[in-house]
Amino acid sequence: MRVITQRSQAASVKVDGVVISEISHGQVILLGIEEEDAQEDIDWLCRKLTNLRIFGDENGQMNLNAQQVKASFLVISQFTLYASTKKGNRPSYIKAARPEKAEPLYQQFMETLKEISGLEVFGGKFGADMKLQLINDGPVSIILDSKNKE
């Protein structure tokens, strides 16, 4: 599993012109899922995202985690995080999990994140053409991959 997490002041996702989810202060998580991913990957990433100290303390230093600032999460499924651009100019998505594998893992990821963090977790609509609006705070954007834990 691969994520890009972005600290946000505000974010929303629209499907067919209608806002389906929105957060204020928190993290927008773009989630890529590959065929080999399992609950172990979900657990590791959810713990990491919950405890990631990317929020400012009273001195403006990034010393606080999502729980300490009572942040929210907006999780968007994004298979394009597994794009391969080695050949030609058209990306290949062969490493991305098929929808029948990815959608249940996406749902499980959101449930696990809510359980581990104790915070509000919102999502997009799996497989839909979504429009994401984000006010990136900082900007702070961090890439995490459950296959690169070391």
Phi and psi in degrees as a GROMACS rama.xvg file:
@    title "Ramachandran Plot"
@    xaxis  label "Phi"
@    yaxis  label "Psi"
@TYPE xy
-131.863  136.23  ARG-2
-132.228  152.206  VAL-3
-115.952  120.077  ILE-4
-108.97  136.653  THR-5
-126.903  126.999  GLN-6
-70.6106  130.775  ARG-7
-128.003  149.969  SER-8
-87.5461  -31.8871  GLN-9
-163.635  147.528  ALA-10
-156.775  150.173  ALA-11
-149.438  157.498  SER-12
-128.873  134.306  VAL-13
-115.762  145.504  LYS-14
-128.606  126.599  VAL-15
52.9332  39.6941  ASP-16
78.8339  1.84143  GLY-17
-112.541  129.63  VAL-18
-68.4441  121.699  VAL-19
-104.094  -21.5187  ILE-20
-154.149  148.514  SER-21
-156.638  151.432  GLU-22
-134.335  162.127  ILE-23
-101.566  -107.68  SER-24
-70.5482  122.612  HIS-25
169.306  -148.094  GLY-26
-126.467  132.597  GLN-27
-96.1767  125.584  VAL-28
-115.652  116.483  ILE-29
-93.0355  120.398  LEU-30
-114.691  119.515  LEU-31
-105.872  135.847  GLY-32
-122.666  133.532  ILE-33
-113.635  166.138  GLU-34
-55.2278  -36.3949  GLU-35
-80.1631  -6.37793  GLU-36
-66.235  147.824  ASP-37
-148.16  -175.81  ALA-38
-57.4032  -33.6921  GLN-39
-58.6872  -41.4436  GLU-40
-66.1864  -41.9847  ASP-41
-61.2867  -49.3525  ILE-42
-59.2932  -46.7118  ASP-43
-61.8436  -48.1756  TRP-44
-65.1086  -41.301  LEU-45
-64.7657  -39.875  CYS-46
-64.6645  -43.5417  ARG-47
-63.6255  -45.6638  LYS-48
-65.838  -37.2578  LEU-49
-66.5815  -38.8193  THR-50
-96.9232  -3.82836  ASN-51
-62.445  120.934  LEU-52
-88.181  84.1943  ARG-53
-120.483  5.8686  ILE-54
-106.123  144.884  PHE-55
-73.6165  142.966  GLY-56
-91.0184  -167.133  ASP-57
-63.3752  -17.8545  GLU-58
-101.368  6.34289  ASN-59
79.9888  6.97562  GLY-60
-85.8116  142.112  GLN-61
-76.1559  86.4458  MET-62
-124.331  -5.12359  ASN-63
-112.196  147.86  LEU-64
-99.7157  178.229  ASN-65
-59.2993  -40.5656  ALA-66
-64.6501  -39.8868  GLN-67
-66.6996  -27.4026  GLN-68
-106.24  5.15205  VAL-69
53.2189  52.1253  LYS-70
-77.2201  168.509  ALA-71
-116.717  162.522  SER-72
-120.205  139.591  PHE-73
-121.051  114.212  LEU-74
-106.715  122.794  VAL-75
-119.557  123.905  ILE-76
-70.3947  131.325  SER-77
-145.098  91.7095  GLN-78
-63.3643  -21.6418  PHE-79
-67.3655  -10.286  THR-80
-66.3281  -14.5187  LEU-81
-104.597  23.6191  TYR-82
-66.0009  135.855  ALA-83
-108.882  127.98  SER-84
-118.803  25.4712  THR-85
-67.0737  -37.3503  LYS-86
-114.783  133.898  LYS-87
62.2087  -161.237  GLY-88
-113.31  -4.87828  ASN-89
-99.3299  117.851  ARG-90
-62.4282  145.523  PRO-91
-104.466  139.831  SER-92
-115.179  29.2302  TYR-93
-61.3451  -28.5231  ILE-94
-80.022  -18.0858  LYS-95
-70.531  141.974  ALA-96
-67.3957  146.475  ALA-97
-66.178  153.243  ARG-98
-54.1845  -38.0859  PRO-99
-65.5507  -24.6386  GLU-100
-90.5247  -41.6134  LYS-101
-72.0868  -40.4293  ALA-102
-62.5523  -46.5172  GLU-103
-62.004  -35.4582  PRO-104
-69.4076  -35.8853  LEU-105
-60.9986  -47.9455  TYR-106
-62.7198  -42.1714  GLN-107
-65.4813  -37.2766  GLN-108
-58.7481  -47.0425  PHE-109
-64.6085  -41.2034  MET-110
-64.2227  -43.587  GLU-111
-66.5059  -40.9216  THR-112
-61.3649  -40.626  LEU-113
-65.6867  -42.6383  LYS-114
-64.0888  -47.1088  GLU-115
-70.4386  -43.4073  ILE-116
-83.8345  -31.116  SER-117
72.0758  15.0787  GLY-118
-109.894  170.718  LEU-119
-73.4072  135.607  GLU-120
-128.556  126.042  VAL-121
-119.672  158.773  PHE-122
-135.299  172.974  GLY-123
-90.8148  -157.014  GLY-124
-116.034  113.203  LYS-125
-55.2952  130.864  PHE-126
79.534  -3.78706  GLY-127
-85.9506  160.411  ALA-128
-81.2063  106.207  ASP-129
-108.626  148.954  MET-130
-114.17  116.484  LYS-131
-105.478  125.989  LEU-132
-109.29  136.313  GLN-133
-145.933  131.69  LEU-134
-103.812  98.8846  ILE-135
-74.4081  123.298  ASN-136
-89.4612  109.107  ASP-137
133.402  -68.9757  GLY-138
-72.793  144.596  PRO-139
-125.125  116.061  VAL-140
-135.358  127.19  SER-141
-130.698  136.147  ILE-142
-100.914  130.23  ILE-143
-127.25  142.371  LEU-144
-135.787  123.446  ASP-145
-67.8978  -13.1706  SER-146
-88.4276  -6.41383  LYS-147
-122.771  60.1399  ASN-148
-75.312  -25.0667  LYS-149
